[in-house]
Amino acid sequence: MFIYETTDRKEARRFRIAQFNGRTATVRSADATITGRIRSIVESKTSVAVAWIITIIPEEPKPAASALRLAPRMRALAEDYF
């Protein structure tokens, strides 16, 4: 689990919408980038400014789509015409 704290209302709303819709969200903090499902969003009552504590369950990164592609088939089709 990854815990992230933010004071940005728009960012908290984006995470809340991602949690509601069951989508993954990406957090970029300093030098780390975490992608995963939002487990909870809690408003922090201890800070002076409004802040939200977001808990994210990281997911394994999926391989790039280009890595999954097979070789182009145009060559195979071109041989049939000649």
Steps between C-alpha positions, in 0.01 A plus 500: 500500500611853423375797705495843339390832649379793293349842562386546140119480471506411129744217557293361790188515283679320215600220738149480644352464149758233412408309817127525428542379140751226587773649281870515563663830590857621473681702766821686421684599813860623496684221314238223535207418274239264646208359301227303671148477633379748759408327824394798710490877516473656844491868589768579756357676805838559667643752253421872495443502123262253341690186400408155374680174571476260207582130524600331173551131432773487233455284191766334291573709189359344186738436210492761228261439213787523251675210675195278449460570128593234252699566186312689229295276271527718189798303375307172518211652306729659240649160410154375397466770235835448326 
